[in-house]
Structure formats: structure tokens, C-alpha cells
Amino acid sequence: QVNTVHSSNMSNIPTVEDIAKPPLPTFKWLKSLELGYENARPPQTQLCFNCGTVQEKLLKCSRCQVATYCSKECQIRDWKNGVGHKNTCSTYKRVGTTMTLESDEHKSASKAELYSRIRFYVCPYAVHKAKALGKGFLFIQSDCTLAEVSLMVPKNAQGHTIPLRSVLVHFLTLGEYESEVCRDDFELTEVRSTLQHAIDSYDEKSKVVILMRFRCGHVTLGVAELVPEYNMCESLGRDYYEDSTAGALQLNLDQI
């Protein structure tokens, strides 16, 4: 039953500031698709990134050419405040004013960064599920675009808050993938042979197979290193998921 959700509250797991920094975990991309889903958001008024006000003329960050400010004072505050634009400038430069990731390099980096943020949750989940179901893969989906989840903070290129940045994670066997996922979305059958080979050949003690799908239609299949190591994943999985009857794990990216 894949529509039941377990929301994680593992407060002793490292925060995003602890785990979202380089070096990123090794990820071998096997296949990617662009399904071309309609993902355009309604146009929005450009806001000051610090105070949220609207003005006819706004200053623009000279580095990313995205973040805008109503005054120099607001720009300085936003540069230093909290996570701050000092730390997020490069991610805004990557998505630009159109909130799109144009290059394969930027897409790959964004997916690796996402996995780095959630790996302490999803790897123990995968190990725990695999012990009961056998070899399979993590199916990670989001109602956000890849560009939206690639940002360190939930604020788009117009300075508006992105309402809910979350991912829904299932652990599926190949049989479940064929009977449940491909039945509803036949386009995903295109990765079936590659997925089967990955599931058959990966070392479950050190790797995890991951299929990601985003609102923009970007789909990617890869094999990532298991983090933390297997015995720790086994222990964490038992502690946090053994009593759960949920069929999926939902993670709010801005609360982890």
C-alpha cells in the first residue's frame, strides 16, 4: 500500500548544515529522462529578498544576478542573516531568474546535494525495507521541480516562499515497480531494463539504487553509496521504522 506516509521526526539526525556541504557522496548516474511535464508557475511580482517589499526599482546581486533588494542595507542584512545569501548565492546563480537547471552538470550536482540532505533518513529506511522485501530500490518523488529543491532555502528567484518542499520516498521491488508505477505512468517503463540490471548487480551492503522523479518531468536512475555504513543503517532502521506500518516516508526538506 504505497499511499500511506510515515513522517520522520528523528531529531538526533544531523541537520542540513551538517550534511549538505561538500564532499558529496559518490553517485553513479545510469539513465536520465526529460518527460516534459508542464511545470510553469504563475508569474509573481519581484520582491526584496530580505524584507519582502515591492518597489519599482530593485538592486540586484552582482554575483548571481537573481537576488533583489530594495536597499543596500537589506542586501547587507540578507548576506549575513542566518543561512544568508552568502551561502545561497551560488545556488541562485545555478537556477537563474527562470528557475531552471540548464546543464547536465548542474542537474547532477543538484541531485547529489538532495541525496546528501536526506541520506541519513532514506538509507536506514532502504536497509530496513530490503531485509523484509528483498532487493529493491528507493523511489523518490517530489511535487517540486528539481530547481526548486536545489535551493538551500525555500525562496524562489522572485523572492517568494516556496510553500512546501518535500519528497515522498517508497522502497519498491522490481515487481512492485512494474505492477504499480508503470501501470500509472507507462513512460517510466523506459528505465526498466537499466533498473533491473542495477537491482540485480548492486552490493546491498555498500550501495543503494535510487530512482528520482520531479514535478518538472526530470527522471533519473542511479546507484549511490550507502551512508551511514550498513551496520549503522541496520540499527537506525530497526529503531525508527520497525514499528511503522506506513508504506512510504515523507520528508519536509526545510525541517531536516
KOLLO-854934 format. One line per field, with one value per residue (C-alpha): residue in three letters; y, z, x. Coordinates in Angstrom, 2 decimals, always signed. Example, Ala and Ser with C-alpha at 12.3 -4.5 7.8 and 13.67 -1.06 7.14 Angstrom:
<recs>
res: [ALA	SER]
v: [-4.50	-1.06]
w: [+7.80	+7.14]
u: [+12.30	+13.67]
</recs>
This chain:
<recs>
res: [GLN	VAL	ASN	THR	VAL	HIS	SER	SER	ASN	MET	SER	ASN	ILE	PRO	THR	VAL	GLU	ASP	ILE	ALA	LYS	PRO	PRO	LEU	PRO	THR	PHE	LYS	TRP	LEU	LYS	SER	LEU	GLU	LEU	GLY	TYR	GLU	ASN	ALA	ARG	PRO	PRO	GLN	THR	GLN	LEU	CYS	PHE	ASN	CYS	GLY	THR	VAL	GLN	GLU	LYS	LEU	LEU	LYS	CYS	SER	ARG	CYS	GLN	VAL	ALA	THR	TYR	CYS	SER	LYS	GLU	CYS	GLN	ILE	ARG	ASP	TRP	LYS	ASN	GLY	VAL	GLY	HIS	LYS	ASN	THR	CYS	SER	THR	TYR	LYS	ARG	VAL	GLY	THR	THR	MET	THR	LEU	GLU	SER	ASP	GLU	HIS	LYS	SER	ALA	SER	LYS	ALA	GLU	LEU	TYR	SER	ARG	ILE	ARG	PHE	TYR	VAL	CYS	PRO	TYR	ALA	VAL	HIS	LYS	ALA	LYS	ALA	LEU	GLY	LYS	GLY	PHE	LEU	PHE	ILE	GLN	SER	ASP	CYS	THR	LEU	ALA	GLU	VAL	SER	LEU	MET	VAL	PRO	LYS	ASN	ALA	GLN	GLY	HIS	THR	ILE	PRO	LEU	ARG	SER	VAL	LEU	VAL	HIS	PHE	LEU	THR	LEU	GLY	GLU	TYR	GLU	SER	GLU	VAL	CYS	ARG	ASP	ASP	PHE	GLU	LEU	THR	GLU	VAL	ARG	SER	THR	LEU	GLN	HIS	ALA	ILE	ASP	SER	TYR	ASP	GLU	LYS	SER	LYS	VAL	VAL	ILE	LEU	MET	ARG	PHE	ARG	CYS	GLY	HIS	VAL	THR	LEU	GLY	VAL	ALA	GLU	LEU	VAL	PRO	GLU	TYR	ASN	MET	CYS	GLU	SER	LEU	GLY	ARG	ASP	TYR	TYR	GLU	ASP	SER	THR	ALA	GLY	ALA	LEU	GLN	LEU	ASN	LEU	ASP	GLN	ILE]
v: [+0.00	+2.89	+5.83	+5.60	+8.02	+7.88	+11.36	+11.18	+13.06	+11.79	+14.81	+13.37	+13.08	+15.70	+18.94	+20.15	+22.44	+19.35	+17.19	+19.47	+20.57	+19.05	+16.46	+14.97	+11.21	+9.22	+8.82	+6.93	+8.12	+5.36	+6.94	+10.23	+11.26	+14.58	+13.79	+17.42	+17.79	+21.20	+22.91	+26.64	+28.58	+31.66	+34.85	+36.63	+40.15	+40.56	+41.08	+42.26	+39.06	+40.46	+42.35	+41.20	+44.67	+45.57	+48.56	+49.78	+49.61	+46.90	+46.35	+43.03	+40.81	+41.27	+37.65	+35.58	+38.27	+36.83	+38.07	+41.56	+44.17	+47.40	+48.95	+48.36	+47.86	+44.99	+43.42	+43.52	+42.05	+39.24	+38.44	+37.78	+36.76	+33.07	+30.78	+34.06	+34.88	+34.47	+30.71	+30.50	+32.84	+30.05	+28.02	+31.02	+31.62	+27.99	+28.27	+31.86	+34.09	+31.42	+28.82	+26.17	+24.00	+24.14	+21.97	+18.30	+19.29	+21.49	+18.82	+16.16	+18.41	+19.30	+15.64	+14.71	+17.58	+16.44	+12.90	+14.28	+16.09	+13.06	+10.12	+9.74	+9.13	+7.16	+4.79	+3.25	+3.09	+1.21	-1.25	-1.93	-2.48	-4.66	-7.05	-7.71	-7.42	-8.38	-6.31	-3.24	+0.50	+3.85	+5.73	+9.41	+11.78	+15.47	+17.87	+20.50	+20.94	+19.89	+23.58	+24.33	+21.57	+22.51	+25.79	+25.83	+27.91	+27.81	+31.06	+31.25	+33.61	+36.24	+36.26	+34.39	+31.47	+28.03	+26.62	+23.01	+21.40	+17.72	+14.32	+11.13	+8.01	+4.44	+1.30	-0.88	-4.24	-4.60	-6.42	-3.54	-1.09	-2.98	-3.53	-0.15	+2.51	+1.55	+0.85	+4.50	+6.06	+3.99	+6.42	+5.06	+1.67	+3.25	+2.78	-0.76	-2.74	-0.42	-0.55	-4.34	-4.57	-2.10	-4.05	-7.37	-6.16	-3.64	-4.54	-4.01	-3.75	-0.61	+0.80	+1.81	+2.07	+5.30	+6.43	+10.12	+11.93	+15.66	+17.92	+19.28	+15.80	+15.12	+11.43	+9.91	+6.50	+5.92	+3.98	+5.83	+4.88	+3.80	+6.47	+5.80	+2.37	-0.76	-1.79	+1.72	+1.84	-1.52	-0.26	+3.07	+1.36	-1.01	+1.83	+4.17	+2.02	-1.39	-0.43	+1.64	+0.28	+3.18	+2.36	+5.47	+8.02	+11.72	+14.26	+18.02	+19.35	+22.55	+20.76	+18.39]
w: [+0.00	-1.30	-0.37	+3.41	+4.71	+7.62	+8.56	+10.13	+13.35	+14.01	+15.93	+16.59	+12.88	+11.66	+10.33	+6.74	+7.69	+8.84	+5.79	+2.80	+2.42	+0.10	-0.27	-1.70	-1.68	-4.75	-7.15	-10.45	-12.82	-15.09	-17.05	-17.14	-18.88	-19.51	-19.68	-20.29	-17.65	-17.57	-14.58	-15.13	-12.03	-12.23	-12.72	-9.48	-8.53	-7.78	-4.04	-1.90	-0.76	+2.75	+3.76	+1.05	-0.08	-3.67	-5.33	-8.89	-8.85	-7.00	-6.59	-7.90	-6.53	-8.86	-8.39	-9.06	-10.92	-9.27	-5.69	-5.50	-2.73	-2.00	-0.43	+0.20	+3.88	+3.08	+0.83	+3.60	+6.16	+3.83	+3.05	+6.72	+8.21	+9.19	+6.28	+4.37	+0.71	+1.25	+1.42	-1.13	-3.87	-5.94	-5.98	-7.27	-9.96	-10.99	-11.47	-12.79	-12.96	-14.86	-12.07	-14.42	-14.43	-17.94	-17.84	-17.03	-14.63	-12.62	-12.61	-11.42	-8.67	-7.51	-7.28	-5.40	-2.96	-2.42	-1.67	+0.72	+2.65	+3.01	+3.07	+6.88	+6.61	+3.39	+3.68	+7.00	+5.50	+2.44	+4.51	+6.83	+3.97	+2.00	+4.94	+4.74	+1.00	-0.63	-3.08	-4.50	-4.91	-3.42	-5.47	-4.52	-5.83	-5.33	-6.28	-6.63	-9.63	-9.41	-9.50	-6.52	-4.34	-5.39	-3.47	+0.10	+1.30	+0.29	-1.66	-5.44	-7.85	-7.37	-3.59	-2.81	-0.39	-1.97	+0.09	+0.77	-0.38	+0.38	-1.04	-0.84	-0.57	-1.30	-1.22	-4.10	-5.55	-9.31	-9.25	-7.41	-9.87	-12.80	-11.25	-9.52	-11.01	-14.71	-14.69	-13.85	-15.75	-18.79	-19.68	-16.78	-18.49	-20.46	-17.50	-16.68	-18.16	-16.64	-13.31	-13.34	-14.06	-11.24	-8.74	-9.77	-9.56	-6.70	-3.42	-0.79	+1.95	+0.45	-2.25	-2.78	-6.08	-6.44	-8.94	-8.68	-10.31	-10.07	-10.97	-13.98	-15.53	-14.81	-14.03	-13.10	-12.10	-10.26	-7.67	-4.59	-1.72	+1.46	+4.15	+7.03	+6.71	+6.59	+10.27	+11.38	+8.77	+10.02	+13.61	+12.76	+10.52	+13.29	+15.84	+13.70	+11.27	+12.86	+14.42	+11.48	+9.22	+6.76	+3.16	+2.50	+4.12	+3.69	+4.35	+4.59	+3.17	+5.21	+8.54	+8.32]
u: [+0.00	+2.10	-0.10	+0.41	+3.02	+5.45	+6.70	+10.14	+10.97	+14.48	+15.71	+19.16	+19.96	+22.49	+20.99	+21.13	+24.03	+25.95	+25.32	+24.67	+28.30	+30.91	+32.31	+29.15	+28.57	+29.53	+26.60	+26.76	+24.07	+22.82	+19.96	+18.05	+14.84	+13.14	+9.41	+8.47	+5.78	+4.10	+5.69	+5.29	+4.29	+2.03	+4.09	+4.96	+5.98	+9.68	+10.28	+13.16	+14.90	+15.35	+12.18	+9.77	+8.70	+7.81	+9.46	+9.68	+13.47	+15.36	+19.08	+20.37	+23.12	+26.11	+27.22	+24.10	+22.10	+18.96	+18.51	+16.98	+16.89	+15.09	+18.19	+21.88	+21.06	+18.70	+21.31	+23.91	+21.49	+20.47	+24.10	+24.86	+21.50	+21.01	+21.88	+22.22	+22.67	+26.41	+25.78	+22.95	+24.20	+25.76	+22.53	+20.56	+23.18	+22.66	+18.87	+18.82	+15.77	+13.81	+14.20	+15.56	+18.67	+20.05	+23.19	+23.61	+26.39	+24.02	+21.32	+23.76	+25.10	+21.58	+20.53	+23.69	+23.08	+19.48	+20.63	+23.25	+20.49	+18.23	+20.64	+20.61	+16.87	+16.50	+19.47	+18.34	+14.84	+16.14	+18.18	+15.24	+12.80	+15.22	+15.58	+11.84	+11.17	+14.46	+16.49	+14.81	+15.25	+14.27	+11.67	+11.98	+9.32	+8.64	+5.85	+8.58	+10.83	+14.46	+15.42	+13.16	+14.60	+18.15	+17.96	+19.26	+16.31	+12.61	+12.63	+12.30	+14.05	+11.30	+11.80	+8.56	+8.39	+8.13	+5.20	+6.19	+9.39	+9.12	+9.96	+7.94	+10.08	+9.00	+11.10	+9.91	+10.83	+11.02	+7.68	+6.01	+7.56	+6.03	+2.59	+2.10	+4.36	+4.46	+0.73	+0.04	+2.95	+3.91	+6.72	+8.75	+8.96	+11.82	+14.16	+13.02	+15.92	+18.52	+16.70	+16.58	+20.31	+21.06	+18.94	+20.46	+24.06	+24.32	+26.03	+23.33	+25.97	+27.50	+25.18	+21.57	+19.65	+17.66	+15.03	+14.07	+11.15	+10.38	+7.47	+9.36	+9.47	+13.12	+13.62	+16.95	+18.22	+21.47	+23.41	+24.66	+26.89	+25.13	+25.56	+25.96	+27.58	+25.43	+25.51	+24.54	+21.76	+20.50	+20.43	+18.77	+16.24	+15.27	+14.98	+12.89	+10.93	+10.37	+7.03	+5.84	+3.11	+3.40	+4.11	+6.19	+8.46	+7.71	+10.45	+9.99	+13.24	+13.06	+12.67	+15.61]
</recs>
